[in-house]
Amino acid sequence: MNEVEDARLLERARKGDKRAFAQLFGRYQAAIYRYAVHMCGPDAGDDVVQETFLAVLRQGGRTDAPRNTVVGYLFGIARHVVLQRLGSKYQTAFSDAPDEDVSQVASSALTALEDLTRAETIASVRAAVQSLPPAYREVVVLCDLEDMDYAAAAGVLQCPVGTIRSRLSRARGLLVAKLGAVHSAASSRRG
């Protein structure tokens, strides 16, 4: 998306322009929903999206530009809502976290066993991401699942880019270990 266009949409939405608000919502609703689901679970997605965009509507009259990108600004609001939902025990976990060419196969050609294996793999990855400590889960969701660059993620989380890099490295290591354990357990059941 074009950041200049996004900034104009935000400015117009804050002034009550319904069309601009609808465009901004259309661009970022799905990404914020996915973030909320990964952080709080499927029941929270719609609520977090609603609260995020209601916050934008409540800012009628504000004319200042966001400190970082519009997407970073919206995710910052969403993060605030998520932290409120998760409560104080998770806020402590966020602040105290240590910093640390394949061809595509048409789905019609997949066998039932391949479909099942793929579904199990997706479920394993989702469970592994969900089991990460909140600070690590958050950087995985923002950087790996939402394709946010390190600088934008740092803006959302209000921390240095180096913190994003170290948390992401640690999170990926934890995911590899968790998924390796799942793979080993599955192999031993088959064998």
ROVOKE-195385 format. One line per field, with one value per residue (C-alpha): residue number from 1; x, z, y. Coordinates in nm, 4 decimals. Layout:
pos [NUM / ...];
px [X / ...];
pz [Z / ...];
py [Y / ...];
This chain:
pos [1 / 2 / 3 / 4 / 5 / 6 / 7 / 8 / 9 / 10 / 11 / 12 / 13 / 14 / 15 / 16 / 17 / 18 / 19 / 20 / 21 / 22 / 23 / 24 / 25 / 26 / 27 / 28 / 29 / 30 / 31 / 32 / 33 / 34 / 35 / 36 / 37 / 38 / 39 / 40 / 41 / 42 / 43 / 44 / 45 / 46 / 47 / 48 / 49 / 50 / 51 / 52 / 53 / 54 / 55 / 56 / 57 / 58 / 59 / 60 / 61 / 62 / 63 / 64 / 65 / 66 / 67 / 68 / 69 / 70 / 71 / 72 / 73 / 74 / 75 / 76 / 77 / 78 / 79 / 80 / 81 / 82 / 83 / 84 / 85 / 86 / 87 / 88 / 89 / 90 / 91 / 92 / 93 / 94 / 95 / 96 / 97 / 98 / 99 / 100 / 101 / 102 / 103 / 104 / 105 / 106 / 107 / 108 / 109 / 110 / 111 / 112 / 113 / 114 / 115 / 116 / 117 / 118 / 119 / 120 / 121 / 122 / 123 / 124 / 125 / 126 / 127 / 128 / 129 / 130 / 131 / 132 / 133 / 134 / 135 / 136 / 137 / 138 / 139 / 140 / 141 / 142 / 143 / 144 / 145 / 146 / 147 / 148 / 149 / 150 / 151 / 152 / 153 / 154 / 155 / 156 / 157 / 158 / 159 / 160 / 161 / 162 / 163 / 164 / 165 / 166 / 167 / 168 / 169 / 170 / 171 / 172 / 173 / 174 / 175 / 176 / 177 / 178 / 179 / 180 / 181 / 182 / 183 / 184 / 185 / 186 / 187 / 188 / 189 / 190 / 191];
px [0.0000 / 0.1044 / 0.1936 / 0.1095 / -0.2347 / -0.2834 / -0.1929 / -0.4482 / -0.7128 / -0.6400 / -0.6590 / -0.9902 / -1.1302 / -1.0500 / -1.2485 / -1.5526 / -1.5154 / -1.7013 / -1.5584 / -1.2004 / -1.2739 / -1.4207 / -1.1117 / -0.8764 / -1.0844 / -1.0885 / -0.7109 / -0.6167 / -0.9102 / -0.7977 / -0.4367 / -0.5432 / -0.7934 / -0.5214 / -0.2911 / -0.5664 / -0.6501 / -0.2854 / -0.2416 / -0.5751 / -0.7552 / -1.0367 / -1.3036 / -1.1167 / -1.0493 / -1.3639 / -1.3589 / -0.9993 / -1.0692 / -1.3770 / -1.1960 / -0.9019 / -1.1128 / -1.3438 / -1.0336 / -0.9662 / -1.3239 / -1.2935 / -0.9989 / -1.2148 / -1.0376 / -0.6852 / -0.4671 / -0.1254 / 0.0360 / 0.1247 / 0.4827 / 0.5465 / 0.3518 / -0.0283 / -0.0155 / 0.2214 / -0.0119 / -0.3144 / -0.1234 / -0.0108 / -0.3745 / -0.4561 / -0.1650 / -0.2935 / -0.6356 / -0.4733 / -0.2682 / -0.5822 / -0.7602 / -0.4703 / -0.4418 / -0.1560 / 0.0112 / 0.0784 / 0.1890 / 0.4618 / 0.5549 / 0.5835 / 0.8046 / 1.0222 / 1.0935 / 1.4634 / 1.5877 / 1.7343 / 1.2180 / 0.9368 / 0.6731 / 0.3123 / 0.0855 / -0.2740 / -0.5090 / -0.7187 / -0.4166 / -0.3586 / -0.4585 / -0.6661 / -0.3532 / -0.1631 / -0.4573 / -0.4628 / -0.0870 / -0.1019 / -0.3855 / -0.1914 / 0.1176 / -0.0784 / -0.2385 / 0.1041 / 0.2510 / -0.0467 / -0.0226 / 0.3532 / 0.3079 / 0.0269 / 0.2469 / 0.5271 / 0.5692 / 0.3688 / 0.6672 / 0.8028 / 0.4602 / 0.4034 / 0.7174 / 0.6448 / 0.2910 / 0.4012 / 0.7165 / 0.6560 / 0.2795 / 0.1951 / 0.5183 / 0.5896 / 0.9479 / 1.1634 / 1.1448 / 0.7648 / 0.7412 / 0.9788 / 0.7506 / 0.4450 / 0.6185 / 0.8033 / 1.1398 / 1.4695 / 1.5019 / 1.7717 / 1.5158 / 1.2874 / 1.5738 / 1.6793 / 1.3244 / 1.2488 / 1.5655 / 1.4816 / 1.1182 / 1.2190 / 1.4560 / 1.1777 / 0.9457 / 1.2042 / 1.2475 / 0.8710 / 0.8014 / 1.0963 / 0.9510 / 0.6115 / 0.7721 / 0.9716 / 0.6591 / 0.4638 / 0.7469 / 0.7684 / 0.3909 / 0.4150 / 0.7243];
pz [0.0000 / -0.0574 / 0.2739 / 0.1480 / 0.0378 / 0.3710 / 0.5606 / 0.3590 / 0.4248 / 0.7984 / 0.8006 / 0.6136 / 0.8287 / 1.1425 / 0.9940 / 0.9503 / 0.5843 / 0.5744 / 0.2391 / 0.3578 / 0.6767 / 0.4763 / 0.2539 / 0.5519 / 0.7208 / 0.4024 / 0.3697 / 0.7250 / 0.8882 / 0.7852 / 0.8990 / 1.2356 / 1.2731 / 1.2095 / 1.4586 / 1.7234 / 1.6629 / 1.6940 / 2.0112 / 2.1910 / 2.0181 / 1.7637 / 1.9902 / 2.0204 / 1.6544 / 1.5737 / 1.9049 / 1.8609 / 1.5053 / 1.6216 / 1.9106 / 1.6879 / 1.4279 / 1.6869 / 1.8339 / 1.4929 / 1.4789 / 1.8304 / 1.7151 / 1.5175 / 1.5023 / 1.5398 / 1.2589 / 1.3648 / 1.1526 / 1.3122 / 1.4404 / 1.2120 / 0.9242 / 0.9215 / 0.9393 / 1.2351 / 1.3950 / 1.3519 / 1.4812 / 1.7773 / 1.8648 / 1.8134 / 2.0353 / 2.3108 / 2.2857 / 2.2866 / 2.5964 / 2.7727 / 2.6827 / 2.7927 / 3.1272 / 3.3550 / 3.3681 / 2.9940 / 3.0037 / 3.2432 / 3.0045 / 2.7171 / 2.9082 / 3.0803 / 2.7751 / 2.7219 / 2.3915 / 2.2328 / -0.5754 / -0.4886 / -0.7511 / -0.6493 / -0.6520 / -0.7521 / -0.4667 / -0.6887 / -0.7328 / -0.3610 / -0.2187 / 0.0953 / 0.2907 / 0.1641 / 0.2584 / 0.6073 / 0.6476 / 0.5319 / 0.7749 / 1.0597 / 0.9703 / 0.9655 / 1.2987 / 1.4453 / 1.3292 / 1.4655 / 1.7988 / 1.8152 / 1.7443 / 2.0013 / 2.2648 / 2.2331 / 2.5151 / 2.4241 / 2.3390 / 2.0963 / 1.9527 / 1.8832 / 1.6711 / 1.4783 / 1.4061 / 1.2973 / 1.1016 / 0.9701 / 0.9419 / 0.8594 / 0.6616 / 0.8561 / 0.8286 / 1.1407 / 1.1565 / 1.1375 / 1.4014 / 1.6231 / 1.5821 / 1.6819 / 1.9835 / 2.0698 / 2.1036 / 1.9114 / 1.5847 / 1.7504 / 2.0046 / 1.7211 / 1.5574 / 1.8760 / 1.9777 / 1.6283 / 1.6230 / 1.9608 / 1.8596 / 1.5400 / 1.7379 / 1.9791 / 1.6864 / 1.5240 / 1.8525 / 1.9099 / 1.5551 / 1.5644 / 1.8757 / 1.7070 / 1.3987 / 1.6095 / 1.8028 / 1.4791 / 1.3271 / 1.6288 / 1.6191 / 1.2541 / 1.3009];
py [0.0000 / 0.3564 / 0.5231 / 0.8730 / 0.7538 / 0.5740 / 0.8914 / 1.0881 / 0.8229 / 0.8347 / 1.2134 / 1.2105 / 0.9274 / 1.1262 / 1.4152 / 1.1916 / 1.0919 / 0.7593 / 0.6548 / 0.7105 / 0.5193 / 0.2311 / 0.2182 / 0.2204 / -0.0489 / -0.2569 / -0.2421 / -0.3351 / -0.5149 / -0.8641 / -0.8162 / -0.6775 / -0.9602 / -1.2217 / -1.0495 / -1.0498 / -1.4159 / -1.5168 / -1.3159 / -1.3700 / -1.6563 / -1.6747 / -1.5268 / -1.1971 / -1.1166 / -0.9218 / -0.7349 / -0.6205 / -0.5036 / -0.3157 / -0.1469 / -0.0546 / 0.1189 / 0.2754 / 0.4369 / 0.5943 / 0.7252 / 0.8671 / 1.0763 / 1.3180 / 1.6475 / 1.5084 / 1.6330 / 1.5068 / 1.2383 / 0.9043 / 0.8764 / 0.5809 / 0.4291 / 0.4140 / 0.0342 / 0.0629 / 0.3149 / 0.0844 / -0.2175 / -0.0068 / 0.0600 / -0.3088 / -0.4077 / -0.1821 / -0.3487 / -0.6946 / -0.6129 / -0.4931 / -0.8173 / -1.0369 / -0.8604 / -0.7755 / -1.1202 / -1.1022 / -0.7397 / -0.8507 / -1.1311 / -0.8827 / -0.6418 / -0.9032 / -1.1209 / -1.1856 / -1.0541 / -1.2925 / -2.3322 / -2.5578 / -2.6356 / -2.5948 / -2.8929 / -2.8327 / -2.9094 / -3.1325 / -3.3601 / -3.4073 / -3.7401 / -3.7663 / -3.8646 / -3.5594 / -3.3360 / -3.4827 / -3.4477 / -3.0860 / -3.0096 / -3.1723 / -2.9692 / -2.6436 / -2.7316 / -2.8135 / -2.4832 / -2.2880 / -2.4682 / -2.4072 / -2.0348 / -2.0141 / -2.1828 / -1.9269 / -1.6752 / -1.3616 / -1.1405 / -1.3992 / -1.4845 / -1.1168 / -1.0723 / -1.3940 / -1.2760 / -0.9285 / -1.0164 / -1.3676 / -1.3945 / -1.0320 / -0.9645 / -0.6466 / -0.5271 / -0.4997 / -0.1206 / -0.1207 / -0.3951 / -0.1972 / 0.1030 / -0.1008 / -0.2544 / 0.0681 / -0.0998 / -0.0997 / -0.2924 / -0.5044 / -0.6233 / -0.7321 / -0.9208 / -1.0983 / -1.1903 / -1.3157 / -1.5246 / -1.6746 / -1.7326 / -1.9098 / -2.1297 / -2.2198 / -2.2974 / -2.5236 / -2.7111 / -2.7425 / -2.8554 / -3.0951 / -3.2563 / -3.2884 / -3.4421 / -3.6893 / -3.7919 / -3.8408 / -4.0464 / -4.2724 / -4.3368 / -4.4406 / -4.6526];
